[in-house]
Amino acid sequence: MRQLKKRIVKDFFFSLIIIVMAFSACIPLFLILGFIIKNGASSINLDFFIHLPKPVGEQGGGILNAIIGTFIITGIAFLLATPLSILAGIYLSENRKNAFSEILRTSVDILSSIPSIVIGIIAYLWIVKPMKTFSALSGGIALAIIMLPVVIKSTEETFAIIPYGLKEASFALGVPYYRTILKVILPAGLSGVITGTLIAISRIAGETAPLLFTAFGNPFMNLNLTKPMNTIPLVVFNYTTSPYEQWHKIAWAAALVLLIIVLTLNIFSRIISKKWKVKF
């Protein structure tokens, strides 16, 4: 009995230590969130979302061009990276042991570890220099490269847990291989694919370094994909490094808007992964 009580006490203290350590790990996140909200909330109003930036010395102004630019460049990255990532993820899940799949899997791991600023420099050499101009297209391609390993890994891991018997049942009914993948396997793992895609989008939405070498930024409204375009991360970077107090306030507000966008995408991805989790 005494030994049992000692074990219960040890178990209680060990559980308490785990809870305290887990909460301690969250403290820096809460401090950062609180600091951004405190400095950014006071500068957010309707004009901030519907007006363009104003010249130095004028009060007010907004980041409408940066908000639209963020969605455009992120949309380009999504359209370029998602189909290729899903196809690569399907290939890796269907061919797990051949030589090419090992090379592809290793390449994906290496790509995921490359710093984003290096990808920006590569996109600059591949796209910006030949085009002789910064552009939204080059920024979208750079972000698409960053998206690739995240979506590929999530797609491969999702399809790996789908039972092989589901595919065999489709083959037994005479369904061709390509239709089995498109009509059976892909819908079965769609929640995992969507979750990985949303996580990848939330990651690239806050990237600044690649866009410094590609999209570059633009103080005006621009919808031309072959011209420089502004984004929220570029606004935060350029305005925080400026000597103007008014721009610092706009930078804090832009950081808060970016934080809300990223947080919303992450929460939405969690909801999808829990509500439509792949179960067999």
C-alpha positions as a Markdown table, in Angstrom:
| # | Residue | x | y | z |
|---|---|---|---|---|
| 1 | Met | 0.0 | 0.0 | 0.0 |
| 2 | Arg | 2.8 | 2.3 | 0.9 |
| 3 | Gln | 4.6 | 1.5 | -2.3 |
| 4 | Leu | 1.4 | 2.3 | -4.3 |
| 5 | Lys | 1.0 | 5.7 | -2.6 |
| 6 | Lys | 4.6 | 6.5 | -3.4 |
| 7 | Arg | 4.0 | 5.7 | -7.1 |
| 8 | Ile | 0.8 | 7.8 | -7.2 |
| 9 | Val | 2.8 | 10.8 | -5.7 |
| 10 | Lys | 5.6 | 10.3 | -8.2 |
| 11 | Asp | 3.1 | 10.1 | -11.1 |
| 12 | Phe | 1.3 | 13.3 | -9.9 |
| 13 | Phe | 4.6 | 15.3 | -9.7 |
| 14 | Phe | 5.8 | 13.9 | -13.1 |
| 15 | Ser | 2.5 | 15.0 | -14.7 |
| 16 | Leu | 2.7 | 18.4 | -13.0 |
| 17 | Ile | 6.3 | 18.9 | -14.4 |
| 18 | Ile | 5.1 | 18.0 | -17.9 |
| 19 | Ile | 2.2 | 20.5 | -17.7 |
| 20 | Val | 4.5 | 23.3 | -16.4 |
| 21 | Met | 7.1 | 22.6 | -19.1 |
| 22 | Ala | 4.4 | 22.6 | -21.8 |
| 23 | Phe | 3.0 | 25.8 | -20.6 |
| 24 | Ser | 6.5 | 27.4 | -20.3 |
| 25 | Ala | 7.1 | 26.5 | -24.0 |
| 26 | Cys | 4.0 | 28.5 | -24.9 |
| 27 | Ile | 4.9 | 31.6 | -22.9 |
| 28 | Pro | 7.2 | 33.1 | -25.6 |
| 29 | Leu | 4.5 | 32.7 | -28.2 |
| 30 | Phe | 1.9 | 34.4 | -26.0 |
| 31 | Leu | 4.4 | 37.3 | -25.3 |
| 32 | Ile | 5.0 | 37.8 | -29.0 |
| 33 | Leu | 1.3 | 37.7 | -29.8 |
| 34 | Gly | 0.5 | 40.2 | -27.1 |
| 35 | Phe | 3.3 | 42.5 | -28.2 |
| 36 | Ile | 2.1 | 42.5 | -31.8 |
| 37 | Ile | -1.5 | 43.0 | -30.8 |
| 38 | Lys | -0.6 | 45.9 | -28.4 |
| 39 | Asn | 1.4 | 47.8 | -31.1 |
| 40 | Gly | -0.7 | 47.0 | -34.1 |
| 41 | Ala | -4.3 | 47.1 | -33.0 |
| 42 | Ser | -4.3 | 50.9 | -32.5 |
| 43 | Ser | -3.4 | 51.5 | -36.2 |
| 44 | Ile | -6.0 | 49.2 | -37.7 |
| 45 | Asn | -9.2 | 50.8 | -39.2 |
| 46 | Leu | -11.2 | 50.6 | -42.3 |
| 47 | Asp | -8.9 | 53.0 | -44.2 |
| 48 | Phe | -6.0 | 50.7 | -43.5 |
| 49 | Phe | -7.7 | 48.0 | -45.6 |
| 50 | Ile | -9.1 | 50.1 | -48.5 |
| 51 | His | -6.5 | 52.8 | -49.1 |
| 52 | Leu | -3.1 | 52.8 | -50.7 |
| 53 | Pro | 0.1 | 53.9 | -48.8 |
| 54 | Lys | 0.5 | 57.6 | -48.5 |
| 55 | Pro | 3.8 | 59.6 | -48.9 |
| 56 | Val | 6.0 | 60.2 | -45.9 |
| 57 | Gly | 4.6 | 63.0 | -43.7 |
| 58 | Glu | 0.9 | 62.4 | -44.5 |
| 59 | Gln | -1.2 | 60.8 | -41.9 |
| 60 | Gly | -3.2 | 57.6 | -42.6 |
| 61 | Gly | -2.8 | 55.4 | -45.6 |
| 62 | Gly | -3.3 | 51.7 | -45.9 |
| 63 | Ile | -1.9 | 48.5 | -47.4 |
| 64 | Leu | -4.6 | 47.6 | -49.9 |
| 65 | Asn | -2.0 | 47.0 | -52.6 |
| 66 | Ala | 0.0 | 44.7 | -50.3 |
| 67 | Ile | -3.0 | 42.7 | -49.3 |
| 68 | Ile | -4.0 | 42.1 | -52.9 |
| 69 | Gly | -0.4 | 41.4 | -53.8 |
| 70 | Thr | -0.1 | 38.8 | -51.1 |
| 71 | Phe | -3.1 | 36.9 | -52.3 |
| 72 | Ile | -2.0 | 37.1 | -55.9 |
| 73 | Ile | 1.5 | 35.9 | -55.3 |
| 74 | Thr | 0.4 | 33.2 | -52.9 |
| 75 | Gly | -2.2 | 32.2 | -55.5 |
| 76 | Ile | 0.4 | 31.8 | -58.1 |
| 77 | Ala | 2.5 | 29.6 | -55.8 |
| 78 | Phe | -0.6 | 27.5 | -55.0 |
| 79 | Leu | -1.4 | 27.0 | -58.7 |
| 80 | Leu | 2.1 | 26.0 | -59.6 |
| 81 | Ala | 3.1 | 23.9 | -56.6 |
| 82 | Thr | -0.1 | 22.0 | -55.7 |
| 83 | Pro | -0.6 | 19.8 | -58.8 |
| 84 | Leu | 3.1 | 18.9 | -59.0 |
| 85 | Ser | 3.3 | 18.2 | -55.3 |
| 86 | Ile | 0.2 | 15.9 | -55.3 |
| 87 | Leu | 1.6 | 14.0 | -58.3 |
| 88 | Ala | 5.0 | 13.6 | -56.7 |
| 89 | Gly | 3.3 | 12.5 | -53.4 |
| 90 | Ile | 1.2 | 9.9 | -55.2 |
| 91 | Tyr | 4.3 | 8.6 | -57.0 |
| 92 | Leu | 6.2 | 8.3 | -53.8 |
| 93 | Ser | 3.4 | 6.5 | -52.0 |
| 94 | Glu | 2.9 | 4.1 | -54.9 |
| 95 | Asn | 6.6 | 3.4 | -55.5 |
| 96 | Arg | 8.3 | 3.3 | -52.2 |
| 97 | Lys | 11.3 | 1.1 | -52.9 |
| 98 | Asn | 12.6 | 1.8 | -56.4 |
| 99 | Ala | 15.7 | 3.9 | -57.0 |
| 100 | Phe | 14.1 | 6.9 | -58.5 |
| 101 | Ser | 11.7 | 7.3 | -55.5 |
| 102 | Glu | 14.6 | 7.2 | -53.2 |
| 103 | Ile | 16.3 | 10.0 | -55.2 |
| 104 | Leu | 13.1 | 12.0 | -55.3 |
| 105 | Arg | 12.5 | 11.5 | -51.5 |
| 106 | Thr | 16.1 | 12.6 | -50.7 |
| 107 | Ser | 15.7 | 15.6 | -53.0 |
| 108 | Val | 12.5 | 16.7 | -51.3 |
| 109 | Asp | 14.2 | 16.4 | -47.9 |
| 110 | Ile | 17.1 | 18.5 | -49.1 |
| 111 | Leu | 14.8 | 21.1 | -50.7 |
| 112 | Ser | 12.9 | 21.4 | -47.4 |
| 113 | Ser | 16.1 | 22.3 | -45.6 |
| 114 | Ile | 17.3 | 25.0 | -48.0 |
| 115 | Pro | 17.0 | 28.5 | -46.5 |
| 116 | Ser | 14.3 | 30.6 | -48.1 |
| 117 | Ile | 16.7 | 33.4 | -49.0 |
| 118 | Val | 18.8 | 30.9 | -51.1 |
| 119 | Ile | 15.6 | 30.0 | -53.0 |
| 120 | Gly | 15.0 | 33.7 | -53.5 |
| 121 | Ile | 18.5 | 34.1 | -55.0 |
| 122 | Ile | 18.0 | 31.1 | -57.3 |
| 123 | Ala | 14.7 | 32.5 | -58.5 |
| 124 | Tyr | 16.4 | 35.9 | -59.1 |
| 125 | Leu | 19.1 | 34.2 | -61.3 |
| 126 | Trp | 16.6 | 31.9 | -63.1 |
| 127 | Ile | 13.7 | 34.4 | -63.7 |
| 128 | Val | 14.4 | 38.0 | -62.7 |
| 129 | Lys | 17.7 | 38.3 | -64.6 |
| 130 | Pro | 16.4 | 36.8 | -67.9 |
| 131 | Met | 13.2 | 38.9 | -67.7 |
| 132 | Lys | 15.3 | 42.0 | -66.7 |
| 133 | Thr | 12.7 | 43.0 | -64.2 |
| 134 | Phe | 11.3 | 42.1 | -60.8 |
| 135 | Ser | 7.9 | 40.6 | -61.0 |
| 136 | Ala | 5.0 | 38.9 | -59.1 |
| 137 | Leu | 5.5 | 35.8 | -61.3 |
| 138 | Ser | 9.1 | 35.3 | -60.1 |
| 139 | Gly | 7.9 | 35.8 | -56.5 |
| 140 | Gly | 5.1 | 33.2 | -57.0 |
| 141 | Ile | 7.6 | 30.7 | -58.4 |
| 142 | Ala | 10.0 | 31.2 | -55.5 |
| 143 | Leu | 7.2 | 30.6 | -53.0 |
| 144 | Ala | 6.0 | 27.6 | -55.0 |
| 145 | Ile | 9.5 | 26.0 | -54.6 |
| 146 | Ile | 9.1 | 26.5 | -50.8 |
| 147 | Met | 5.7 | 24.9 | -50.9 |
| 148 | Leu | 6.7 | 21.8 | -52.8 |
| 149 | Pro | 8.3 | 19.7 | -50.0 |
| 150 | Val | 5.6 | 20.5 | -47.4 |
| 151 | Val | 2.7 | 19.3 | -49.7 |
| 152 | Ile | 4.7 | 16.4 | -51.1 |
| 153 | Lys | 5.4 | 15.0 | -47.7 |
| 154 | Ser | 1.9 | 15.5 | -46.4 |
| 155 | Thr | 0.5 | 13.8 | -49.6 |
| 156 | Glu | 2.8 | 10.9 | -49.3 |
| 157 | Glu | 2.1 | 10.3 | -45.6 |
| 158 | Thr | -1.6 | 10.5 | -46.2 |
| 159 | Phe | -1.7 | 8.1 | -49.0 |
| 160 | Ala | 0.6 | 5.7 | -47.1 |
| 161 | Ile | -2.1 | 5.0 | -44.5 |
| 162 | Ile | -4.8 | 4.2 | -47.0 |
| 163 | Pro | -5.2 | 0.4 | -47.0 |
| 164 | Tyr | -4.1 | -1.4 | -50.1 |
| 165 | Gly | -7.3 | -3.4 | -50.0 |
| 166 | Leu | -9.2 | -0.3 | -51.1 |
| 167 | Lys | -7.2 | -0.2 | -54.3 |
| 168 | Glu | -7.6 | -4.0 | -54.8 |
| 169 | Ala | -11.3 | -3.6 | -54.5 |
| 170 | Ser | -11.3 | -1.0 | -57.2 |
| 171 | Phe | -9.1 | -3.2 | -59.5 |
| 172 | Ala | -11.5 | -6.2 | -58.9 |
| 173 | Leu | -14.3 | -4.1 | -60.3 |
| 174 | Gly | -12.3 | -3.5 | -63.5 |
| 175 | Val | -11.4 | 0.1 | -62.8 |
| 176 | Pro | -8.2 | 1.2 | -64.6 |
| 177 | Tyr | -5.2 | 2.3 | -62.5 |
| 178 | Tyr | -5.4 | 6.0 | -63.3 |
| 179 | Arg | -9.1 | 6.1 | -62.4 |
| 180 | Thr | -8.5 | 4.2 | -59.2 |
| 181 | Ile | -6.0 | 6.9 | -58.2 |
| 182 | Leu | -8.3 | 9.8 | -59.2 |
| 183 | Lys | -11.6 | 8.4 | -58.1 |
| 184 | Val | -10.7 | 6.2 | -55.1 |
| 185 | Ile | -7.3 | 7.0 | -53.6 |
| 186 | Leu | -7.2 | 10.7 | -54.0 |
| 187 | Pro | -10.8 | 11.4 | -52.5 |
| 188 | Ala | -9.9 | 9.0 | -49.6 |
| 189 | Gly | -6.9 | 11.1 | -48.7 |
| 190 | Leu | -8.2 | 14.5 | -49.7 |
| 191 | Ser | -8.4 | 15.8 | -46.1 |
| 192 | Gly | -4.6 | 15.2 | -45.6 |
| 193 | Val | -3.8 | 16.8 | -48.9 |
| 194 | Ile | -5.9 | 19.9 | -48.1 |
| 195 | Thr | -4.3 | 20.1 | -44.6 |
| 196 | Gly | -0.8 | 20.0 | -45.9 |
| 197 | Thr | -1.6 | 22.6 | -48.6 |
| 198 | Leu | -3.1 | 25.0 | -46.0 |
| 199 | Ile | 0.0 | 24.6 | -43.8 |
| 200 | Ala | 2.3 | 25.2 | -46.8 |
| 201 | Ile | 0.3 | 28.4 | -47.7 |
| 202 | Ser | 0.4 | 29.6 | -44.1 |
| 203 | Arg | 4.2 | 29.2 | -44.3 |
| 204 | Ile | 4.8 | 31.0 | -47.5 |
| 205 | Ala | 2.4 | 33.8 | -46.7 |
| 206 | Gly | 4.9 | 35.2 | -44.2 |
| 207 | Glu | 8.0 | 34.8 | -46.3 |
| 208 | Thr | 10.0 | 37.9 | -46.9 |
| 209 | Ala | 13.5 | 36.9 | -48.0 |
| 210 | Pro | 12.6 | 35.3 | -51.3 |
| 211 | Leu | 10.4 | 38.3 | -52.3 |
| 212 | Leu | 13.2 | 40.8 | -51.7 |
| 213 | Phe | 14.9 | 39.2 | -54.8 |
| 214 | Thr | 11.8 | 38.6 | -56.9 |
| 215 | Ala | 8.6 | 40.6 | -56.3 |
| 216 | Phe | 10.7 | 43.4 | -54.8 |
| 217 | Gly | 7.7 | 45.5 | -53.7 |
| 218 | Asn | 5.7 | 48.4 | -55.2 |
| 219 | Pro | 4.1 | 51.4 | -53.5 |
| 220 | Phe | 1.4 | 51.5 | -56.1 |
| 221 | Met | -1.5 | 49.2 | -57.0 |
| 222 | Asn | -0.3 | 46.7 | -59.6 |
| 223 | Leu | -2.1 | 43.7 | -61.1 |
| 224 | Asn | 0.5 | 43.0 | -63.8 |
| 225 | Leu | 2.2 | 39.7 | -63.0 |
| 226 | Thr | 5.3 | 40.7 | -65.0 |
| 227 | Lys | 5.9 | 43.9 | -62.8 |
| 228 | Pro | 7.0 | 44.4 | -59.2 |
| 229 | Met | 4.3 | 43.8 | -56.7 |
| 230 | Asn | 4.0 | 44.5 | -53.0 |
| 231 | Thr | 3.1 | 42.0 | -50.2 |
| 232 | Ile | 2.4 | 42.3 | -46.5 |
| 233 | Pro | 5.8 | 40.8 | -45.4 |
| 234 | Leu | 7.6 | 43.3 | -47.7 |
| 235 | Val | 5.6 | 46.2 | -46.1 |
| 236 | Val | 6.6 | 45.0 | -42.6 |
| 237 | Phe | 10.3 | 44.7 | -43.6 |
| 238 | Asn | 10.5 | 48.0 | -45.5 |
| 239 | Tyr | 8.6 | 50.0 | -43.0 |
| 240 | Thr | 10.3 | 48.7 | -39.9 |
| 241 | Thr | 13.7 | 49.5 | -41.4 |
| 242 | Ser | 12.6 | 53.1 | -42.2 |
| 243 | Pro | 13.3 | 56.1 | -39.8 |
| 244 | Tyr | 9.6 | 57.3 | -39.9 |
| 245 | Glu | 7.4 | 56.7 | -36.9 |
| 246 | Gln | 4.2 | 56.7 | -39.0 |
| 247 | Trp | 5.6 | 53.9 | -41.1 |
| 248 | His | 6.5 | 51.9 | -37.9 |
| 249 | Lys | 2.9 | 52.1 | -36.8 |
| 250 | Ile | 1.7 | 50.8 | -40.2 |
| 251 | Ala | 4.3 | 48.0 | -40.0 |
| 252 | Trp | 3.0 | 46.8 | -36.7 |
| 253 | Ala | -0.6 | 46.9 | -38.0 |
| 254 | Ala | 0.5 | 44.9 | -41.1 |
| 255 | Ala | 2.3 | 42.4 | -38.9 |
| 256 | Leu | -1.0 | 41.9 | -37.0 |
| 257 | Val | -2.9 | 41.4 | -40.2 |
| 258 | Leu | -0.4 | 38.9 | -41.4 |
| 259 | Leu | -0.5 | 37.1 | -38.1 |
| 260 | Ile | -4.3 | 36.8 | -38.3 |
| 261 | Ile | -4.1 | 35.4 | -41.8 |
| 262 | Val | -1.5 | 32.8 | -40.8 |
| 263 | Leu | -3.3 | 31.9 | -37.6 |
| 264 | Thr | -6.6 | 31.5 | -39.5 |
| 265 | Leu | -5.0 | 29.2 | -42.0 |
| 266 | Asn | -3.5 | 27.1 | -39.3 |
| 267 | Ile | -6.7 | 26.8 | -37.3 |
| 268 | Phe | -8.6 | 25.9 | -40.4 |
| 269 | Ser | -6.1 | 23.2 | -41.3 |
| 270 | Arg | -6.5 | 21.7 | -37.8 |
| 271 | Ile | -10.2 | 21.7 | -38.1 |
| 272 | Ile | -10.0 | 19.9 | -41.4 |
| 273 | Ser | -7.5 | 17.3 | -40.1 |
| 274 | Lys | -9.7 | 16.5 | -37.1 |
| 275 | Lys | -13.1 | 16.6 | -38.7 |
| 276 | Trp | -12.3 | 14.8 | -41.9 |
| 277 | Lys | -9.4 | 12.7 | -40.7 |
| 278 | Val | -8.5 | 9.7 | -42.8 |
| 279 | Lys | -10.0 | 6.7 | -40.9 |
| 280 | Phe | -10.0 | 3.0 | -41.9 |
